[in-house]
Each structure stands twice: as structure tokens, then as C-alpha cells.
Amino acid sequence: MDQSFRTSGPATDKTPFEIEQRRHTLAVILWVVMVAAILLALVNLYLKALPETIVLFGVGVICLPAIWANNHGYYLFTSLLVTGMVLFAADYNLYQANGIHDPGILALPILITFGSLLFGKRAAPILALVGVCSVIAIGYLEIKGPISTPFETDWDDVLTISILLVAAGLVMWVIMDNLERSMQNVRQSEANMRQAYYSTLEGWAKALEYRDRETSGHSRNVTNMTVRLAKELGFNEEEITHVYRGALLHDIGKMAIPDQVLFKPGALDAEEWKLVKQHPVHAKEMLEKIPFLQPALSIPYSHHERWDGKGYPQGLKGEDIPLAARIFSLVDHYEALGTDRPYRKAWPKDKILLYITENSGMIFDPQVVKTFFKLYERGEIG
């Protein structure tokens, strides 16, 4: 079963958070239906109502694979299954028991309620119509005689219950419409806030570029290449978002480095080099108290670590270095070596590629190097 089926139907325009919330709601409904069906089956078994017992017990058993399917992301399939089996059980019980006067009639407005929760406001009138048709059909069978009950059912009873079901559908439509409008406003607010976040991040990166004129455009270039490489290595969308943020702000810690050190045209002495090596620590201190940037810290804090453990600031080695930082380290070197600096000219491409090859397994993660060259050969990076 493909991924489109997992997220189709009621979940197509929902955020991951909303989909997860609906799945949790469906899980609760399934457990309630299963327990209620089994308890009712036991009651009917005690009353020696074998057909009802079989149907209700069957509903309870079917809930188990439905719960499994829901837990594995098959939201639409599970929603349709639970809606269909509750409707069948409700109508069958009405048919076998006391017709439209049976307490089981309450299952129909309940069905409208949870169906609307699962499928949205459009499900409310559809399920209300299905409920009304069920009541009319069962009421007709009662009035004409095939269903024998101790009650004297007439068309007024059918009309009264049908009106109540229509009212239940209308109420759920209004409730779900208000809820969906509220969620739409929330999504728009989140989108606006997210755009403000990105604009702020890009502003920070641009401020650093204005300060460090020699690397103008560097942040944007390395960010784009890092994101492309991360996608090739299997990062999901949420992880890509954090990679983007981290790459954009990778050198934000240099804001704390004095100008006379950062822009010194000659070689740095030991004390100056010690100051420069603190910029990942400064980046961590600047960003770690901002909640939405905490997952992006791996690049600003660890992009100067080396595969052989000789990097800084922590001296991490191999796979102890976050993968995002390993990716960025290679891209950062590639971009920096191809850019003119006050103390050297840009390297030609073949020399840069040779440098990356020679340092695979020392500075760079060999798997990242392999993936980088694959994208480079395809013309998707570089």
C-alpha cells in the first residue's frame, strides 16, 4: 500500500501535527468501539440473542486490525473501516432488536459525531442522510410488519428521529466548520511566523556577509548545496528544515570574533587562532536558547569537526559527528577553496576535487564524499 493512500482523503491538506492528532482521535474511538462492542456482545450472549452477539463480537474483533492499521499510518483505510462497521452494527441491531425505538438508535448520532471528527464537516450531512435512510427503512419494516416489536411505531416516530438526526448533522457541520476555520487561521499564522523566522535568519546571515565582505554569497551557496546533499542522503522534510537553518547560520559565531583577528591579512598567531576556534562555541551560546533553532545547532557547533577526530571544538570522531555537520563540512571546504581570499587565490575545480578525494576518511566522511561526487558528476551540485 503506497504512501499516497496513507495520507489521502481527510489528511491531504493537513499538517503532520493535525494528521497525528486525528490518528490519536481515531485510536481512542477504536478502543471505545471495541470495548463497547465486546461488552454488548456479552450482554446479548447472556440474553441468548445469538445473531446480535455474533455481529457485535465481530465488530470488536475487527477493531484489532483496524488499530494496527491506524498505528502504521493507514488513516483513511481505518476511518472507512470503522465508519462502515459501526453503521452496519447499528442498523443490524435496530433490525434484530426493537427497531427505531431500541436504545441502539443512539449509535447513529454518535456515528455522525465521530465521522465528522475523522473526515471533516463534509461527512456530517452524508452520515446524517445515511442515518435518516436507515431509520426510514427500519421504520417502514416495523410499520408494514416484517419487524415485530412491542412498540406501535408510526411515521411520526420516523419523522421525529429523522429530524433529530438532521439536526445532529447540522450541529456537527457548524462545529467542524468553526474548527476547520480556526485551524486554517492557525496554519496561516504558523506560515506567517515561519516566514518571519526565515527572514530573520537570512537577515542574520546577510549581516555576517556584510561584515565579512570576502565571503559575500557564501552562506547562500553552501546552504543550497548542503540541502541538496542532505536530500540525497535521505533526510526527511523536517530534518531538511533544520539543515537549512543550521547551514544558513553556520558562521554566526564569528560575530563575536574581533575585527582585527577575523580580517587579519596574514597568518594568525596561536592566541588569535585560539579565539577563532571559539566561534562554534559562540554560535552554540547564541542559538541554543532559541527553541526553534535548537535542532539546527549541529552545523554551527560541529562543522569544524573532522572524521579523524582532529577537529574542534569537541574533537569528535567519525559517526560521533552529527551527519548534518559532516555534510556541511565538505560543502563548506568546497565552496571556500573555490573563492578568492586576501591570503590566497581561488583553487581550480580539479585541485579542489583532488583535495576532497585525498582527505576522504581524514577530514571528510567517506560516504558523504561518495555522494557528493555522484551529485557532482550528474551536474546537480558544484
N, C-alpha and C positions, 0 to 999 in steps of 0.2 A: 504494500500500500504506500503510495508516494506521499511526499510532504504536502503537496497541494491539497490532498484530501484531509490531511490533519488539520489544516488551518482554513479550509474553505467554509462557506456558509456563514454562520454567525460571527466568525472570527476574522473575516477578511480585512476589515478596516479597524481592527483593534490593536492597541499596543500590546507588547508582551505581558505587561503588568495586568491589563484588562483580561487577556486570554487566561492568564494564570488564575485570576480571581474567579472567572466563570467556571474554570475547571474545578476549583475548590468548591464552588456552589453546587456544581453537578455532583461532585463526590459526596457531599452531605446529603443531597436529595437521594442519591442511590442507596446510601446506607439506611436512610429513613424508610425508603420504599421496601428495601429488603427485609428489615426487621418487622415493619408493619405487615408485609405480606406473609411472612412466616408465622407471626402471631395469629393473624386472621385465619391462616390455614389450619393451625392447631385448634382454634375455636370451632371452625367448621368441621374438622375431624371429630371433635367431641360431640357435635350436633349431628354427626353422621351424614353430613352434606358432602358426599364424595366428589361430585363434579367441581364444586367451588374449592374444595380442598386441593384438588389436583392443579387447577388453574393458579390459585394463589401461591401454592408451593413452587410451581413452575416459574412464576414471576420472581420469587425470592432467589431461586437458583440462577436465573438469567442475569440477575444483578451482579453476580460474581465476575463473569467475563466482562460485563459492562464496566465494572470498577477497574478491572485490569486494563481495558482499552482506554479508559479515561486517563489513567495514570501514565500511559505510554503516549499520550498526546492525540488520540483519535477522538477529538471533541465532538465533531459533527456526527460521526457514526454512533457514538454513545448517546448523544442527545436524541437522535431519531429513534434509537432502540428503546430508551426508557420512556419516551413520549408514547410510542406505539404500544408498548406492553402495558403501561398504566391505563391507557384508553381502552384497550381490549379487556383488561381485567375488570375495569369499572363497568363497562357495558355488559360483559358476561355475567357479572354478579347481579346487576339490575335485572337482567333477563331471567336468571335462575331463581332469584330470591323474591323480593316484594315489589318488583317493578320500580316505577319512579318514586314510590314512597319509601323505598329502602334507604337506610342511612348512608349506604354506599353512594348515593347521589352526590354527596359532598366531594367525592373524588373528582367530579367534573370541574367545579370552580378551582379546586386545588391544581388540577391539570392546567387550567388556563394560567394560573399564577406562575407555576414553575416553568411552564412552556415559554411564557413571556420573558422570564429571567434568563432562560437558555438561549432563546432565538431573537429576543428583542421585541419591540412593540408590534411589529407586523404579525407576530404569531398570535396575539391576543384575539383579534376578530376571527382569524381562521379557526382557532381552537374553540372559541365561543360558538361559531357556526357548527362545528363538528359536534359539540355538546348538545346544541339545540336539536340537530338532526337525530342524535341518539335518543334524546328524550321523546321527540315526536314519534320515532319508530317504535320504541318500547311502550309508550303510552297508547299508540294505536293497537299494538298487540294485546295490551291489557283491556282496552275498551271493546275490542272485537272478540276477545275470548281465548286466544291461544295461551296467554299467560293468566294463570289463576292466582289471585291474591285475596287476602281478607279485606282489602280496601275497595271502595267503589270509586274507581278512577274515572274522571270525565275530562273533557277538553279544557275546562277551566284550570284544572290542575296542571295540565301540559303547558297551557299558556303562561301560568304564573311562574313555573320553574324555568320556562324558556326566557321569560323577561329577566329573571334573576341572573341567568347565565349571560344574557346580552349585557346586562349591567356590569357583571363581573369583568367581561371582556373590555367594556368601555373604561372602567376604572383602571384596569391594568394598562390599557393603551395610554391613558393620561399619565399614570405613574411612570411608565417606561419612557414615554416621550420626554417628560421632565428630566428623568435620569440621564437619557441619552444626550439631551441638550446640555445638561450640566457637564457630562463627560466630554462633550465636544468643546465646551468652553475651557475645561481643564487642559485638554490636548492643545488647544490654541495657545493658552497661557504657557504651557510647557515648551511649545515650539518657539514662542517669543523669547522665553527665558534662555532656551538653548542657543538661539541666535545671538542673544546678548552675551552669553558666555563665550561663544566663538569669536565674536567681535572683540571682546576684551582680550582674549588670548592672542589674537592676531595683532592687536594693538601693542601688547607687551613685546611680542616678537619683533614688531616693526620698530619699537623704541630701542631695542637692543641693536637692530641693524643700523639705525641712525647713529647710535653711539659707536658701533664698530663698523665703520664705513667700508672696510676692506671685504666684509662678508655680506654685503647687501644682496638679498635674494637667497642667501644660503639656507635660511630656515625653511622657506617655502620649497626649495628644491629637495632638500633632504627629507622633508615631511612627505612629499608626494612619492618619492622613491621608497621610503620606508613603508608607507601604507601599501604600495603595490607588492612589495616583497612579503609583507605580513599576510596579505590575502593569499598569495601563492603558497605560503606555509601553513594555511588552514585556520587562520584567526577568524573568529565569528564577528558579526557586525558590532556587538558591544565591545569586544576586545579591540577592534579596529578604531573605534571612537577614542579609546584610551591611548592607543598608539599614536593617533593623530595629535592628541593634546600633548602627549609627552614629547613627541618629536618637535612640535612647534616651539616648545619651551625648553628645549634641551640645554641651552646655554644661558638660561635666565639667571643662573648663579653668578655669571660674570658681572652682573650689575653691581656686585659687592666687591669687585676687584678694582684697586686704584688705577686711574688712567695711566700713570707713569709706568706701571707694570704691564697692564694689558696692551698698551700701544708702544712699548719699547721696541725700537727697530733692531736692536742687536740681541745677542744671546742673554738669557736670564741667568742671574746668579742663583745660588742654592736657596737663599731666603725668598727671592722673588718666585722661584719655581714652586716653593712650598705654598706660597699664597695662591698661585694659580691653581694648584691641585686641590684647593679647598672649594673651588666653585661648585662641584657636585654637592658638597655638604651644604653650602649656602642655598642651593636650589631646593634641597630637601627641607631645610628650615623655612624657606619662603612659602613652599607649596603644601606641606604636609597638614597644615591646619585648615586647608580649604577642602571640604568633604568631596566635592565632585572631581577634584584633581588628585586625590589620594591614589586611585588605581592607575594613574598615569605617571607616578613617581619613578617607576623603574628605569625609564630612559634618562631623565635629568640626573638621577642619582648614580646610575650604574653604567652609563655609556662609555666610560673610560676604563672599565674592567677589561682584562684580557683573558683569552681562552687558557693561556698557560699560567694564570694566577699572578702575573706580574703587573697588573694594572692597579688602579686606585679608584675610590678611596678605601675600599674594604679588602682588596686583594682577593676577590672571588675567583674561582677557577671552574672552567668547563661549564657543565649544565647548572652549576650553582648560580651562575649569572642569569638573570631573567632573559627569556628568549627575545623579548622586545628590545632589550638593551643590546643583545648580541647582533640583532638585525641592524639596529641603528648604528652601531659601532662601525660596521663595514660600510654602510652608506655614507656615514659622516667622513670616513677616511677617503672614500672615492671622490666625494664632492670637494673636500678640502684640498686634496692633492691636485685636482684639476682647476684650481683657482689661483690666480696671482696673489702673492703675499709680499709685504715690504721686504722680507728677507729671502725670497726666492720666487722664481717664475713658475707658472703652472706646468705640471708634468704633462707630457703627451699621453694619450689614452693607452697605448701599448705598454708604456712603462708603469702606469697605474695598475693595469690588469696583471702585469707580471708581479708587481709588489703584493697584490692581494693573493695571488696564487702561492707565492713564496711564504707568505705569513699565515696561510691556512693551517690551523692546528697550533698556531702560536698566539697571534693576536685575535684571529677570527675563528668562529665556529665553522668547521669543515662543511657541515650540512647547509649552513647559510651561504657559504661561498659557492657551493654547487648550485643552489637555487638561483643565486644572483647571476651566475654565468648563463644559466638556462634562459632567464629573462633577457639578459643582455644579447644573447645570440638571436633571440626572437625579436629584438628591437623594441621590447616593451619597457626598457629601463636604460638609462645612460645618456 
